[in-house]
């Protein structure tokens, strides 16, 4: 397990069980910011023509099944205008299909095509391989603890997001679930 030292930005901050809540929140905030930047850089280096929103939307459709664009936007924590643009691109590339909603013939449902499912699986395999390489030297206990704590943080963030209205609407780019990096 870690010794409680939080690294980042060229300096380390010691966080212990006796650290106050404000110190812990500041250290976590710094690490989340650093993590977000590192993941963004990692994604830019990935061999994928689309962006993060593409991966999020495709993952939600593969894992969650057919849905309307409005439901997809809510599920992916993205603005509907972003989803509409990304869906158009996914449809044009043959990764997503649009078809009539049998419950409301005026609307349409989106679904991942076979090509979309294959692309999703490829992205996930590449992500998992990279993460396995990264975690190879970590003790099994540390890997399990990281996953437990990340799951808890994600669950709390998701609960917080749903319990309070977000100023300015859903403009976030949060990824969740089994979305490929």
Helices and strands as residue ranges (DSSP letters): E 5-8, E 11-14, H 21-45, H 52-64, H 69-76, H 80-92, E 96-101, E 104-112, H 114-135, H 140-163
